[in-house]
Amino acid sequence: MPAMLLLVTALISITGPGFSWDEVATADIARRTPAEIWALMRHVDGVLGPYYLLMHVWTGLAGTSEAVLRLPQVIAMALAAGLTGELGRRLFTPLTGLTAGLLLVIMPNSYRYAAEARPYAFSVLFSVLSLLLLHLALRRPARRRWTGYAVSVLCLGLSHIVGVSVLAAHAVIVLRRDRRLLRAWAVTAAVVLVLLAPLVLLGADQQSGQVAWIKPLSTATLRRSPAEIVGSAAAAWLLIGLVLAFTWRSRFIEPVALCAAPMVALAAYSLVVGPLWVPRYLLVVLPPLALLAAAIVCTSRPSPDRPDHVSANTRATERSRLPRWRPGRIRPRVRTWLPVAVTLAVLFAAAWPEHRQQRGDLAKNGADYRALTRMIAAHDRPGDAILYQDNNRALRAGVDYYYLGDPARPADVLLARTAGQAGRLTAVEHTDVATHLRGFTRVWFVVASTGPEDPLIHKPRAAPVLRTHFRRETLLTVHGATIAFYRRVR
């Protein structure tokens, strides 16, 4: 049920918001050749290379529309919701599993990153899958089960390297369940880390340039993080309050560790090595958070003669011996379902404003590239030229994507080498603006700013030419961008 619910709701509005600045990068890189993607990995985004290669194969088979580019992530997040429910069923009760899956669906960021062509939904999926396979391997150790677990953790690292921090929580789980299996788990984890080492080294070498935009970790950043991880401040603090208000018992240590380990690891790295705290890097904590909250709501207090560590199999056996439901048992069932229904309703009401916002045209980060391109296309003519703000990786990629296949589009006159040919996220431009604008009478200039300043401050090399030989006739704005139109006067 949680998987189908998330799948259907995400598919209904999969093309509602336009592409974000990261998604236009995905769309651009997915159309490159494998050699060009490898060249990019050597300069920047090395840790995202496996995802880009996957999307290259996928778009080669299915196309490059918005829906097609987002569909793999929708499927991945829906599977994550279903696996979260299955994990809750195995570790606690069927009702706990159902509640955990539905709580994950209710979290706004589950939908947001399901409908975003970036690798975060895959990291959520493989984090849950690796935990489920670890549970199976600890229950019945076998080489094939450890192999399946290793493959899932490897896929987690390939989708997003920060997700491998869940291994710290996995170690806690192994120690609690069966210390005799610690060696088998350690060998499996070590093999995976060795396989991921080249990717880690590549990312570490690129960190100074690639993530220079990340601010140092601060108390203000930490205060904002729950809302940014869940996608709703109200829902996040309700979940945290639910967790903190409960009398802790040992059976909840494992989901607590799964929530805490990635955050502690990322915080330690940010403080010791360099800033890396980005809330979307921590989406792997959403399933264990949903599982923990569901367990608190659904699991009754154990009786004094029944310890916390009673296995799921024992509880299932005990339930099977109970008499079947009869009308006279309706009150116990109401007492069981009522807290679940109330919790789900309250959290849904708290998260609904953000859910509705996530389905709007302007839900994504960056400019509204779709509206921007449509505005130019409504007024352009054959023979027009177009210029872009300096050092902006998303404007050209966004306009290129939404103009794709239009032979009458304005000419990108300053383009010397595409970003793919340069092995970068930004293209290489000609420096002689006057020469390359010769013969053009109409010029469009796009900047990622909506401020009152002259747009030409964002392209100093073109300013003298456009101010001397052209006159600005129109200044249009869309969300996150400004379009200036110039006509030649001399």
Buried (B, 14 or more C-beta within 10 A) or exposed (E): EBBEBBBEBBBEBBBBBBBBBBBBBBBBBBBBEEEBBBBBBEBBBBBBBBBBBBBBEBBEEEEBBBEBBBBBBBBBBBBBBBBBBBBBBBBBBBBBBBBBBBBBBBBBBBBBBBBBBBBBBBBBBBBBBBBBBBBBBBBEBEEEBBBBBBBBBBBBBBBBBBBBBBBBBBBBBBEBBBEEBEEBBEEBBEBBBEBBEEBBEBBBEBBEEBEEEBEEBEEEBEEEBBBBBBBBBBBBBBBBEBBEEBEEBEBBBBBBBBBBBBBBBBBEBBEEEBBBBBBBBBBBBBBBBBBBBBBBBBBEEBEEEEEEEEEBEEBEEEEEEEEEEEEEEEEEEEEEEEEBEEBBEBBBEBBBEBBEBBBEEBBBEBBBBBBBBEBBBEEBEEEBBBBBBEEBBBBBBBBBBBBEEEEEBBBBBBBEEBBBBBBBBBBBBEEEBEEBBEEBBBBBBBBBBEEEEEBBEBBEBBBEBBEEBBEBEEEBBBBBBBBBBBEBEE
